[in-house]
């Protein structure tokens, strides 16, 4: 079995070994999405606006369903650190069943309200028709084909298995770049599907990923082969104890984006399209921070189970310093070259101007946003998901929404970007401070 023991070896090397494959995998998915944005931009502004409206719902549904993976990985990493391999297999097996059940529930409960969701966000006319048609395909078929591979990847990473999942994500993202334009534009005799071709391409790639991860999980022998449902309710309860607050915390992000798009919609479809473009650029450049935070969780979990406290402290120090450094790099590069990057996707002058302001304002907060993500991972790793949830709610409800509404009145869409930057900074600082206090208290209690 290729399980990696994260309680031994150089701390920096272990975090790097976990972070890079995940970063390559997820960033390749985001890059593929960005290139697909270029394809859709060729179709027209309405298609691009519809694609931008779709983004928050995709994030919301995947965040909720992937919460199961977050809860499971916390328990699995600590069980692996304690050397309880039987419990690891039991949790991994029960996670599969729980993920399938939750995904089915989400698909069924969302499908009939899609038009209401997008109309509430400000989509109307042809844009509303386009986004609903896209979402119907994605919700019915695409959600499960995305969630199963991602939850599988999260569980494997809890055991230190990071390379192959990263390879699968990277390779299939490359395949997506070939499949999508064929379906969107109707190449090689295939009927042109327009915007819906993007949804069909996403579905095809998802099926390929499910098959690849099924083979990987089988080879790693991390699932039970007998009594597979024995103790399922106990496992589900333990997983959901962490997963439910994590789902709520993750859901805050899509809600925040949905509110942002609703506010930006008042400034026109072009501004919404600009936000759709820069959102994907932001995801790409900050994905290394998310990948690092995701690596910190299994690292802390395994070392906590093995009582390697000094390794936890060293790992967090490395992670926090990297976040701040990367934030400075992003601020400089995007501030200088961000508008040029956007112009490669769409040459509309108003779109480029709006995207350029985002690139100047929001990246100021990237470093502290990463610090907050790492701190949240520590809470999750130790089975304490409520603090990150509370901080996420405060960030959006107390800080961002009121500030965005007020600043929008004074400075237009630039005010919304300023509010987003301030909310990120406050979240990161508060998460870091609370995380330090929590870890110090937990170490004293265990001593």
WOBELQUI-V66294 format. One record per backbone hydrogen bond with DSSP energy under -0.5 kcal/mol. NH is the residue of the N-H (numbers start at 1). CO is the residue of the C=O. If there is no record, write none. Layout:
BEGIN
nh->[NH NH]
co->[CO CO]
END
This chain:
BEGIN
nh->[4 5 6 8 14 15 16 17 18 19 20 21 22 23 24 25 26 27 28 29 30 31 32 33 34 35 36 37 38 39 40 41 42 43 44 48 49 50 51 52 53 54 55 55 56 57 58 59 60 61 62 63 64 65 66 67 67 68 70 71 72 73 74 75 76 77 78 79 80 81 82 83 84 85 88 89 90 91 92 93 94 95 96 97 98 99 100 101 102 103 104 105 106 107 108 109 110 111 112 113 114 117 118 119 120 121 122 122 123 127 128 129 130 131 132 133 134 135 136 137 138 139 140 141 142 143 145 146 146 147 148 150 151 152 153 154 155 156 157 158 159 159 160 161 162 166 167 168 169 170 171 172 173 174 175 176 177 178 178 179 180 182 183 184 185 186 187 190 193 194 196 197 198 198 199 200 201 202 203 204 205 206 207 208 209 210 211 212 213 214 215 216 217 218 219 220 221 221 222 224 230 232 235 236 237 238 239 240 241 242 242 243 244 246 247 248 249 250 251 252 253 253 254 255 256 257 258 259 260 261 262 263 264 265 266 266 267 268 272 273 274 275 276 277 278 279 280 281 282 283 284 285 286 287 287 289 290 291 292 293 294 295 296 297 298 299 300 301 302 303 304 305 306 307 308 309 312 313 314 315 316 317 318 319 320 321 322 323 324 325 326 327 328 329 330 331 332 333 334 335 336 337 338 341 342 343 344 344 345 346 352 353 354 355 356 357 358 359 360 361 362 363 364 365 366 369 370 371 372 373 374 375 376 377 378 379 380 381 382 383 384 389 390 391 392 393 394 395 396 397 398 398 399 400 401 403 404 405 406 407 408 409 410 411 412 414 415 416 417 418 419 420 421 422 423 424 425 426 427 428 429 430 431 432 433 434 435 436 437 438 439 440 441 442 443 444 445 446 447]
co->[159 3 4 5 10 11 12 13 14 15 16 17 18 19 20 21 22 23 24 25 26 27 28 29 30 31 32 33 34 35 36 37 38 39 40 44 45 46 47 48 49 50 51 52 52 53 54 55 56 57 58 59 60 61 62 63 64 65 66 67 68 69 70 71 72 73 74 75 76 77 78 80 79 83 84 85 86 87 88 89 90 91 92 93 94 95 96 97 98 99 100 101 102 103 104 105 106 107 108 110 111 113 114 115 116 117 118 119 118 124 124 125 126 127 128 129 130 131 132 133 134 135 136 137 137 138 141 142 143 143 144 146 147 148 149 150 151 152 153 154 155 156 157 156 160 162 163 164 165 166 167 168 169 170 171 172 173 174 175 175 176 178 179 180 181 182 182 187 183 184 193 194 194 195 195 196 197 198 199 200 201 202 203 204 205 206 207 208 209 210 211 212 213 214 215 216 217 218 217 89 227 229 231 232 233 234 235 236 237 238 239 239 240 242 243 244 245 246 247 248 249 250 250 251 252 253 254 255 256 257 258 259 260 261 262 263 264 265 268 269 270 271 272 273 274 275 276 277 278 279 280 281 282 283 284 286 286 287 288 289 290 291 292 293 294 295 296 297 298 299 300 301 302 304 303 307 308 309 310 311 312 313 314 315 316 317 318 319 320 321 322 323 324 325 326 327 328 329 330 331 332 333 334 337 338 339 340 341 342 342 348 349 350 351 352 353 354 355 356 357 358 358 361 362 363 365 366 367 368 369 370 371 372 373 374 375 376 377 378 380 379 385 386 387 388 389 390 391 392 393 393 394 394 395 396 399 400 401 402 403 404 405 406 407 408 411 412 412 413 414 415 416 417 418 419 420 421 422 423 424 425 426 427 428 429 430 431 432 433 434 435 436 437 438 439 440 441 442 443]
END
